[in-house]
Amino acid sequence: MSATVRRSVCPYDCPDACGMLVTVENGRAVSVAGDPDHPYTRGLLCPKMIRYEQTVHSPRRLTTPLLRQGAKGDGAFTAITWDEAIERICSRWQELIATHGAECILPYSYAGTMGLVQRNAGHPFFHYLGASRLDRTICSPAKDAGWKAVMGDTPGLDPGEMAESDLIILWGINAVATSIHCQRDVQEARRRGAGVWAIDTWRTPTLEAADESFVVRPGGDGALALGMMHVLTRNGLVDHDFIRGNVAGFDEFAATVLPDCAPARMAPVCGLAEEDIERLARAYAAARAPFIRLGSGLTRYGNGAMTVRTITCLPALIGAWQRPGAGLLCGTTSAPAFPLSPLLRENFSPRPTRLINMNRLGEALTRLNDPPVMSLYVYHSNPASVTPDQNAVLEGLSRPDLFTVVHERFLTDTARYADIVLPATSSLEYADLYRSYGTYIAQRCDAAIPPVGESKPNWEVFSLLARGMGWNEPFFRQTTDGLIDLLIDQETAWRGPVANERLRRGEPVPLTVPTSARGGWLTPSGKIEILNPLEPETLPCLLPTHAAGDGLPLLLQSAPTPYALNASFYERDDLRQKQACMALLMHPDDAEQRGLADGERVAVGNQEGEALFMLTVTERVPAGTVVTEGVWWGEFIDGKRGVNTLTSQRLTDRGNGSTLYDVAVEVRKWVVADDA
C-alpha cells in the first residue's frame, strides 16, 4: 500500500496548536512533519513532536483494558474486555451512588488533549450523572484574572504584530521551551532591527538569546512593573492624552500607589538594581512600538493575578495600544469563536453540584467530606505527577476504598494506582476541532490512523459508559463528527461561511476577531480599568508571595524543558535521555555554603516533603534560587517522588490557580543511609 499524507494538529497544551502532516503506511504513522501551509506555525515543530510517531506507536502503549491485581501503586494488572470493564465501572458507580450520592464521584482531567470535543467529552456525562464538578485551574487562571481586571473581555493582540515592534520584551516566558514560534518570530523581528529584552527568574535559553536580560526574584515581577510605572510618572513619560480618553483610575493610582514604588523601594523586592529599573522604564517609554509578551510562570504565586494586573497597566501609561506592533499579549481569546454550551450541556445537571479545586485533590481524597470522594475518574491527565502536594495525592490514591478508573495511553504514575485502566487513543486516532490560546487559527482534523489495539477516544468511552448506566438520552448516541459539526454550525462573528467550509475540509483557518485591543475596550466602564471597583484591591498594588512566610532560604522554580511538557513524553527514551536526569540547578555560592558539589545527589525538602535530585552547579541561576526542569515519572527517578512533592495546595490571589512556583526549600547532601 502506498503512503498517504494527512493533515493533523498537535493536541498538547501549548499556545500554538501546530499544523502537522502525518505520513501513513499500512495504517501506521511513519513520520510527522510541520505543515508549511499553516499560517502561524509554518512548518516548524518542537523537538517533542518531530518524532510523534514514536509516541503513537510506542511499545509502552496500553492496548487493552486492565484490572488491578496487586497493591495500588505496584502496577500489576491483568487484561479484561471492554464489556467487562464498562460493566464493572457502572455497577460500582451505581452501588456508590445508592450509598453516598452521585457527588461521591469526581472526574479529573485537564489539557492532555486540547481538542474541543475530546477534551470536553466528559462534561455532559458527569453533569448527567450528577457527579462533583472539578475546578480546572492548575495552569494559569490567575493570568486570565489579572488581564480581565484591567482589560475585561477585550481579546488579546494578534501575535503577528510583533513584526511591527521595535522593542520586544519577553516577560516571564521561556519561549525556547514553551513557544518556539514566538521565539522564531522574535528573532525575525530582531533581524529587522527590533531590540529584544527578556525578564525571568533565571538565565533561561530565552534570556541567553536576548539583547538584554534581567533576572528577577521569584514573585517580584509586579514590584518591577510598579517601579517602572513610578519612573514613567515621575519623569513625565506618560501619554496624558491617551489616558484621558481611554483609561480609568490613573490619577488615583498615581496619587496613592506609585509614590511608594520608587526604584529604591522596589529593587529589593524584585531583585534588580535601581538603575536597571530606571533603564527599563526609560527604554520602554522611548520605544516607538514596545510589545510585551507575557508568560504564565509568573502567575503561579500567591500574588500571581496582581502581578499580571500590574504589568498589564504598563502599555496604558504610555499609550502603546494606539500604535501597531505595540501593547501586551497575555494570550489570545478565541473561546467565543466556538461556544461550547451545546457540548458541555450544563443543563443536564438538575442543580449545581459541589466544586472541588483540582489543585487540592490531595485534600479532597484524604479528608472525608460529606460525601467523601469514593471514586475518581481520570482522563487526559496524570495527577499523581502533576498535581501539587504529591504526597497527599498519593496517600489519597492509595485508599483501599477509593475506586479509581484511569483512561490513559501509558502506565503513568496515576494509572499504577487505578483499579481499572482503559486504553486511550493518541490524537492521530480520532477526529477533533482545535483552536489555540496563542494564535487566532482554528482547524478540524480527522483520524489519520485506526486506533492502536483496543484503545478508544474519550467521547466513545463516555458513550459506552452512558449506555452501561442505562441512560436513554439521545445526546450520548451522537458521533464525534456530529459534535464537531454542532460546534462549527453555530453562527458567530468570528467565522463566516467561507471559513466554515475551509474548516470542514480540514484546512487551518484564521479567525476574525470582532473587537481587538486597539480600541473599543470590552470593560464595564468602556475604558482600560487601572481602577477596578469590583476587585478586592481596587488599584494595582504590591502583594506578598506565600513562600515569603515559609522561613526557608531557597526559592524553587519548576521550569519547563524543551523535551517534555509537564509529565507528557516521559514514555520516550530519546527525550528522557536528552534531559539525562531530574537535576537541580544551584548557584555556586549556595552550593559552597552547604558543602555541595556539582554532580552529587542532594535532597530538597520543605514542609510538604522531600525529593531527590542530581545537583548541577551553575551561574545561570542567581543565588537564593534553585531550578529544576520537567515533571518526571516516578519510575525514572530516585525515591519515586518528583518536584510536586515540594509544591503546596495553596492557591493564587485570584482565579484559584496553582502556586507551583511559589515554593521555598532547603537543600542538603543526600547521604546513602537515606535511601530507605
C-alpha positions in Angstrom: 0.0 0.0 0.0 1.4 3.4 -0.9 2.0 6.1 1.7 -0.6 8.9 2.2 -0.1 12.2 3.9 -2.8 13.5 6.2 -3.3 16.7 8.0 -3.4 16.8 11.8 -3.0 19.2 14.7 -0.7 18.9 17.7 -3.1 18.2 20.6 -0.9 19.3 23.5 -1.2 22.1 26.0 0.9 24.7 24.0 -0.2 28.1 22.8 0.3 27.3 19.1 -1.7 24.2 18.1 0.8 23.4 15.3 -0.4 22.2 12.0 1.1 18.7 11.2 1.5 16.5 8.1 1.3 12.8 9.0 2.7 10.2 6.6 0.7 6.9 6.9 1.7 3.5 5.6 -0.4 0.4 6.2 -2.4 2.0 9.0 0.7 3.2 10.9 2.1 6.7 11.2 5.7 6.5 9.9 6.6 10.2 10.1 5.4 13.5 11.3 6.3 16.9 9.9 5.2 20.5 10.3 2.6 21.8 7.8 4.2 24.6 5.8 0.7 26.0 4.9 -0.3 26.7 8.5 -0.5 30.5 8.7 1.2 30.7 12.1 3.4 27.7 12.7 4.6 27.5 9.0 6.1 24.0 9.2 8.1 24.3 12.4 7.6 21.6 15.1 9.2 21.4 18.5 11.6 18.6 19.5 8.8 16.6 21.1 6.6 16.4 18.1 9.0 15.9 15.2 9.0 12.2 16.1 5.5 12.0 17.4 5.0 8.6 15.7 7.3 7.2 18.3 4.8 8.2 21.0 1.9 6.9 18.9 3.4 3.5 18.3 5.4 3.2 21.5 5.9 -0.3 22.9 4.6 1.2 26.1 1.2 1.9 24.7 -1.8 0.3 26.6 -3.9 -1.7 24.1 -6.5 -3.4 26.2 -8.5 -2.6 29.4 -6.7 -3.7 32.6 -7.9 -4.8 36.0 -5.7 -4.3 39.1 -4.2 -7.4 40.6 -1.7 -6.2 43.1 -1.5 -3.4 45.6 -2.3 0.1 44.5 0.8 1.7 43.0 2.5 -1.6 42.2 1.3 -1.5 38.5 0.3 -5.2 38.5 -2.7 -5.7 36.1 -4.4 -8.4 34.1 -6.2 -7.8 30.7 -10.0 -7.8 30.6 -12.5 -7.0 27.8 -14.2 -3.6 27.3 -17.6 -5.1 28.1 -16.3 -6.3 31.5 -14.6 -3.0 32.2 -17.7 -1.0 31.4 -19.9 -3.4 33.5 -17.5 -3.2 36.5 -17.3 0.6 36.4 -21.0 1.2 36.0 -22.1 -1.4 38.6 -19.6 0.1 41.1 -20.8 3.6 40.5 -24.4 2.6 40.9 -23.5 1.0 44.3 -21.7 4.1 45.4 -24.5 6.4 44.3 -27.0 4.4 46.2 -24.9 4.7 49.4 -23.3 8.1 49.1 -25.0 10.0 46.3 -23.5 10.9 42.9 -21.3 13.7 44.3 -19.0 11.0 45.7 -17.7 10.6 42.1 -15.1 13.1 41.0 -13.8 13.5 37.4 -10.2 14.7 37.0 -9.0 16.0 33.6 -7.1 18.9 32.2 -5.2 19.5 29.0 -3.7 16.2 27.8 -5.6 17.0 24.7 -6.7 20.5 23.6 -9.3 19.3 21.0 -12.6 20.9 21.8 -14.7 17.7 21.6 -12.3 15.1 23.2 -11.1 17.5 25.9 -14.7 18.3 27.0 -16.3 14.9 26.2 -16.7 14.1 29.9 -18.5 17.2 30.9 -22.0 16.3 29.7 -21.6 12.7 31.1 -20.7 13.9 34.6 -23.4 16.6 34.5 -26.0 14.0 33.7 -24.6 11.7 36.4 -24.7 14.5 39.0 -21.1 14.0 40.0 -18.9 16.6 41.7 -17.5 19.2 39.4 -13.8 19.9 39.0 -12.5 23.4 39.2 -9.9 23.1 36.4 -7.4 25.8 37.4 -4.0 24.2 37.6 -2.4 26.2 34.8 -2.9 30.0 34.6 -6.3 31.2 35.7 -4.5 34.0 37.7 -3.2 35.3 34.4 -6.7 35.5 33.0 -8.0 37.2 36.2 -5.2 39.7 36.1 -5.8 40.6 32.4 -9.6 40.7 33.0 -9.2 43.1 35.9 -7.7 45.7 33.6 -8.9 44.8 30.1 -12.2 43.0 30.8 -13.2 40.8 27.8 -11.0 42.6 25.3 -9.3 40.0 23.1 -5.5 39.8 23.1 -3.4 41.1 20.2 -2.5 39.0 17.2 1.0 37.7 17.9 1.9 38.6 14.3 2.0 42.2 15.4 5.4 41.6 16.9 6.8 42.0 13.4 6.0 45.8 13.6 7.6 46.3 17.0 10.9 48.0 17.6 11.3 46.6 21.2 10.0 43.2 22.3 10.0 42.4 26.0 9.7 38.6 26.7 8.5 38.8 30.3 8.3 35.5 32.3 8.2 33.4 29.1 10.9 30.8 28.2 9.8 30.8 24.6 12.6 28.5 23.6 10.9 25.7 25.6 7.3 26.6 25.6 6.5 28.7 22.5 9.1 28.2 19.7 7.0 30.0 17.1 7.0 33.1 19.3 10.8 32.7 19.6 11.1 32.3 15.9 9.1 35.5 15.2 11.0 37.4 17.9 14.3 36.5 16.2 12.9 37.5 12.8 11.9 40.9 14.3 15.4 41.2 15.8 17.0 40.7 12.4 14.9 43.5 11.1 16.2 45.8 13.8 13.9 45.3 16.8 15.5 45.1 20.3 14.8 42.0 22.3 14.8 42.2 26.1 13.9 39.3 28.4 12.9 39.1 32.0 12.8 35.9 34.0 13.9 34.3 37.3 17.0 32.6 35.9 19.1 32.6 32.8 16.9 30.5 30.6 17.8 29.8 26.9 15.4 32.6 26.0 17.4 35.1 28.1 20.6 33.9 26.6 19.2 34.7 23.1 18.1 38.2 24.1 19.9 41.5 23.6 19.3 42.5 27.2 18.3 40.2 30.0 17.1 40.8 33.6 16.9 38.2 36.3 14.3 39.0 38.9 13.5 37.4 42.3 10.7 34.8 42.0 7.4 36.6 42.6 8.9 40.0 42.2 7.7 40.9 38.7 4.9 43.1 40.0 7.3 45.1 42.0 9.4 45.7 38.9 6.3 46.9 37.0 5.4 49.2 39.8 8.9 50.6 39.9 8.8 51.2 36.1 5.5 53.0 36.4 6.8 55.2 39.2 9.7 56.3 36.9 7.3 56.8 33.9 5.1 59.1 36.1 7.9 60.9 37.9 9.8 61.6 34.7 6.7 62.8 32.7 6.8 59.9 30.3 3.1 59.0 30.4 0.7 59.8 27.5 -1.9 62.0 29.2 -3.9 62.4 26.0 -4.4 58.7 25.7 -5.1 58.3 29.4 -7.8 61.0 29.3 -9.7 59.2 26.6 -9.1 55.6 27.3 -8.0 54.9 30.9 -10.0 54.9 34.2 -8.2 55.4 37.5 -4.8 56.6 36.5 -5.0 59.8 38.7 -5.9 57.7 41.8 -3.2 55.2 41.0 -0.5 57.9 40.5 -1.5 59.7 43.7 -2.0 56.8 46.1 0.1 53.8 45.0 3.0 55.0 42.8 4.6 57.4 45.3 5.6 54.4 47.4 7.0 52.5 44.5 10.3 54.3 43.8 13.0 52.0 42.4 14.9 52.3 45.7 12.0 50.5 47.4 11.1 48.1 44.6 14.7 47.0 43.9 15.0 44.7 47.0 11.6 43.1 46.2 12.2 42.4 42.5 15.9 41.6 42.8 17.1 44.1 40.3 19.3 47.1 40.8 17.7 50.6 40.9 19.5 51.6 37.8 18.1 48.6 35.9 14.5 49.6 36.8 15.2 53.1 35.7 16.8 51.9 32.4 13.9 49.5 31.7 11.3 52.3 32.2 13.1 54.8 30.0 13.7 52.4 27.2 10.1 51.2 27.3 8.9 54.8 27.1 11.3 55.7 24.3 10.4 52.8 22.0 8.2 53.6 19.1 6.2 50.3 19.4 7.1 48.3 22.5 5.5 44.8 22.6 5.3 42.8 25.9 4.8 39.1 25.6 3.8 37.8 29.0 4.3 34.2 30.1 2.4 32.1 32.6 5.0 31.1 35.1 5.0 34.4 36.9 1.3 33.9 37.6 1.8 30.8 39.7 2.4 32.6 43.0 0.2 33.8 45.8 0.3 37.3 44.1 0.1 35.9 40.5 -3.1 37.7 39.4 -2.0 41.0 40.9 1.4 40.6 39.1 -0.4 40.3 35.7 -2.8 43.1 36.5 0.1 45.4 37.3 2.1 44.6 34.2 -1.0 44.9 32.1 -1.2 48.6 33.1 2.1 49.4 31.6 1.0 49.9 27.9 -1.8 52.1 29.1 0.5 54.6 30.7 2.5 55.3 27.5 -0.4 54.9 25.1 1.1 51.9 23.4 -2.3 50.5 22.5 -2.7 53.1 19.8 0.3 52.0 17.8 0.6 48.9 15.6 3.2 46.5 17.0 2.8 47.8 20.5 0.9 46.6 23.5 0.9 43.4 25.6 -0.1 39.9 24.8 -1.1 37.5 27.6 -2.7 35.1 25.2 -5.4 35.1 22.6 -9.0 34.8 23.5 -10.9 32.8 20.8 -13.4 31.0 23.0 -16.3 33.0 21.5 -15.5 31.5 18.1 -16.8 28.1 19.2 -19.3 28.4 22.1 -19.2 25.2 24.0 -22.6 25.2 25.7 -24.2 22.8 23.2 -21.4 20.3 24.0 -21.0 20.8 27.8 -24.7 20.5 28.4 -24.7 22.0 31.9 -28.5 21.8 31.7 -28.2 18.0 32.2 -27.4 18.7 35.9 -30.6 19.4 37.8 -28.7 21.5 40.3 -25.2 22.8 40.7 -23.1 20.1 42.4 -20.1 20.8 44.6 -17.0 22.2 43.1 -13.6 20.7 44.0 -10.4 22.6 43.1 -8.1 20.3 41.2 -5.0 21.8 42.9 -6.5 20.5 46.2 -7.0 16.9 45.0 -4.8 15.6 47.9 -7.1 17.3 50.4 -10.3 16.1 48.6 -9.0 12.5 48.7 -7.6 12.4 52.2 -10.2 14.4 54.2 -13.6 12.7 54.5 -16.0 15.3 53.2 -19.8 14.9 53.0 -20.0 12.9 50.9 -16.4 11.6 50.7 -14.8 11.2 47.3 -15.3 7.4 46.8 -14.5 7.2 43.1 -12.1 9.1 40.8 -12.2 9.0 37.0 -9.0 10.4 35.4 -8.7 11.2 31.7 -6.0 13.0 29.8 -4.2 14.0 33.0 -1.7 12.4 35.3 -2.5 13.9 38.7 -0.1 11.6 40.6 2.7 13.5 38.9 1.4 17.0 38.1 -0.8 17.9 40.9 0.5 19.9 43.9 1.4 18.2 47.2 2.2 14.8 45.6 2.5 13.1 49.0 -1.1 13.9 49.8 -2.3 12.9 46.3 -0.6 9.5 46.5 -1.9 9.0 50.0 -5.4 9.5 48.7 -4.9 7.3 45.6 -3.7 4.6 47.9 -7.0 4.4 49.8 -8.4 0.8 49.6 -12.0 2.2 49.4 -11.3 4.6 46.6 -12.5 3.2 43.2 -10.2 4.8 40.6 -10.6 4.5 36.8 -7.9 5.9 34.6 -8.2 6.3 30.8 -4.7 6.5 29.5 -2.2 5.7 26.7 0.6 4.6 29.1 1.1 3.2 32.6 1.7 6.6 34.2 2.2 7.2 37.9 -1.6 7.7 38.2 -2.5 4.6 36.2 -0.4 2.5 38.6 -2.9 3.4 41.3 -6.0 2.6 39.3 -8.5 -0.2 39.8 -9.3 -0.2 36.1 -7.2 1.2 33.3 -8.9 1.9 30.0 -6.6 2.2 26.9 -6.8 5.7 25.3 -6.1 6.8 21.7 -3.5 9.3 20.6 -4.6 12.4 18.7 -3.8 10.7 15.4 -6.6 8.2 16.1 -9.6 10.4 16.5 -11.3 13.4 14.9 -11.4 16.8 16.6 -11.6 20.6 16.3 -8.8 22.8 17.6 -8.3 26.4 18.4 -5.3 27.9 20.2 -4.6 30.3 23.0 -1.6 31.8 21.4 -2.9 32.5 17.9 -6.2 33.1 16.1 -6.2 29.9 14.0 -8.7 27.0 14.1 -8.5 23.7 12.4 -10.6 20.5 12.2 -8.8 17.2 11.6 -9.9 13.6 11.0 -8.2 10.5 12.4 -5.0 9.8 10.5 -4.8 6.1 11.5 -7.1 3.5 13.1 -7.0 3.1 16.9 -3.9 1.2 18.2 -5.0 -2.1 19.7 -8.4 -1.7 21.6 -7.8 1.9 22.5 -10.7 4.3 22.3 -11.1 8.1 22.4 -12.9 10.0 25.2 -16.2 10.5 23.5 -16.6 6.9 22.6 -15.8 5.8 26.1 -18.3 8.2 27.7 -20.9 7.0 25.2 -20.3 3.4 26.3 -20.5 4.4 30.0 -23.8 6.2 29.3 -25.2 3.0 27.8 -23.8 1.0 30.7 -25.6 3.3 33.2 -28.8 2.6 31.3 -29.4 6.1 30.1 -31.6 6.7 27.1 -30.5 10.3 26.5 -30.0 10.7 22.7 -27.1 13.1 23.1 -24.8 10.3 24.1 -25.6 8.4 20.9 -24.0 11.1 18.7 -20.8 10.6 16.8 -17.6 12.7 17.2 -18.1 14.1 13.7 -21.7 15.1 14.7 -20.4 17.0 17.8 -17.7 18.8 15.7 -20.4 19.8 13.2 -22.5 21.0 16.1 -19.8 23.4 17.1 -19.0 24.6 13.6 -22.6 25.1 12.6 -23.1 27.8 15.3 -23.1 31.3 13.8 -20.6 33.7 15.3 -19.0 36.9 14.2 -15.6 35.1 14.3 -16.4 32.8 11.4 -18.2 33.2 8.1 -19.5 30.6 5.6 -16.1 30.5 3.7 -14.2 29.9 6.9 -16.6 27.2 8.0 -16.3 25.4 4.6 -12.5 25.5 4.9 -12.8 24.1 8.5 -14.8 21.2 7.2 -12.1 20.5 4.6 -9.5 20.3 7.4 -7.7 23.4 6.5 -6.1 25.8 9.1 -8.4 28.8 9.2 -7.6 32.3 10.5 -10.4 33.6 12.7 -11.9 37.1 12.5 -11.5 39.0 15.8 -14.6 41.3 16.1 -13.0 43.7 18.6 -9.3 44.0 19.2 -7.1 45.7 21.8 -6.8 48.7 19.6 -9.9 50.4 21.0 -13.4 49.6 21.9 -12.3 48.3 25.3 -14.7 45.5 26.5 -14.8 46.5 30.1 -17.8 47.7 32.3 -16.6 51.3 32.0 -15.6 51.1 28.4 -12.1 52.1 29.3 -8.9 50.4 30.4 -9.5 50.0 34.1 -6.5 50.7 36.3 -9.1 51.4 38.9 -11.5 48.4 39.2 -14.1 48.8 41.9 -15.1 45.1 41.5 -11.7 43.8 42.7 -10.7 43.3 46.4 -7.9 45.7 45.8 -9.4 48.4 43.7 -5.9 49.6 42.4 -2.8 47.5 41.5 -0.5 47.2 44.5 2.3 45.1 45.9 1.2 41.7 47.3 3.5 39.2 49.0 4.1 35.6 47.9 3.2 32.6 50.0 6.8 31.5 50.2 7.9 34.8 51.8 6.5 33.5 55.1 7.8 29.9 54.9 11.1 30.7 56.6 13.3 28.7 54.2 16.3 30.2 52.3 15.9 29.0 48.7 13.1 29.7 46.2 12.4 26.7 43.9 11.4 27.2 40.2 9.8 24.3 38.4 10.8 25.2 34.9 9.7 23.7 31.6 12.1 21.7 29.4 12.1 21.5 25.6 12.0 17.7 25.8 8.8 17.2 27.8 5.5 19.0 28.5 4.7 18.8 32.2 4.5 15.0 32.7 4.0 14.1 29.0 6.6 12.5 26.8 8.4 10.5 29.5 7.4 7.4 27.7 10.0 8.4 25.1 13.6 7.1 25.8 15.1 9.6 23.3 13.6 12.6 25.0 14.3 11.4 28.6 18.0 10.8 27.6 18.2 14.4 26.5 17.2 15.5 29.9 19.6 12.9 31.4 18.1 13.0 35.0 16.0 15.0 37.4 18.5 17.7 38.1 18.6 20.7 40.5 20.4 23.8 39.3 22.1 25.9 42.0 24.4 28.9 42.2 28.0 28.2 43.2 27.7 30.4 46.3 24.7 28.5 47.6 26.4 25.2 46.9 29.6 26.2 48.7 27.6 27.4 51.7 26.1 23.9 52.0 29.2 21.9 51.2 27.7 20.6 48.0 29.5 19.7 44.7 28.4 19.6 41.1 27.2 16.1 40.1 26.4 14.8 43.6 23.0 13.7 44.8 21.0 16.1 47.0 17.8 16.0 49.0 15.4 19.0 48.6 12.8 19.5 51.3 10.2 21.7 52.9 7.1 21.3 55.0 5.4 19.3 52.2 8.0 16.6 51.7 11.4 15.7 50.2 12.6 14.7 46.8 16.0 13.6 45.5 17.9 15.4 42.7 21.3 15.4 40.9 23.0 18.7 41.5 24.2 21.0 38.7 26.2 23.9 40.0 25.8 26.8 37.6 25.8 30.6 37.5 22.7 30.5 35.2 20.6 30.6 38.4 21.0 33.5 40.9 22.0 33.0 44.5 18.9 32.2 46.5 17.1 30.5 43.6 17.2 26.8 42.6 15.7 25.4 39.4 14.5 22.0 38.2 13.1 21.3 34.7 10.3 18.9 33.8 7.9 16.7 35.8 9.4 13.3 35.9 7.6 10.0 36.3 8.3 8.1 39.5 9.7 5.0 37.7 12.6 7.0 36.3 13.8 8.9 39.5 15.4 8.0 42.8 13.0 8.0 45.7 9.9 7.8 43.4 9.0 11.4 44.2 9.0 14.3 41.8 9.1 18.0 42.1 5.5 18.2 43.2 6.4 16.6 46.5 7.6 20.1 47.3 4.6 22.2 46.0 1.6 23.0 48.1 -2.1 23.2 47.7 -2.2 27.0 48.3 -3.9 29.0 45.7 -3.3 32.2 43.8 -4.8 35.6 44.9 -7.5 35.5 42.2 -8.6 32.6 39.9 -8.0 29.8 42.4 -4.9 28.8 40.4 -1.9 26.7 41.4 1.1 28.2 43.1 3.6 25.8 41.7 6.4 28.4 41.5 5.7 29.8 45.0 7.9 27.3 46.8 10.6 27.7 49.4 13.0 24.9 50.1 16.3 23.9 51.8 18.9 21.6 50.1 21.2 19.1 51.8 23.6 16.4 50.9 21.9 13.1 50.1 23.5 10.5 52.4 23.4 6.9 51.3 21.6 5.9 54.5 18.7 8.0 53.4 17.9 5.6 50.5 15.5 3.7 52.6 
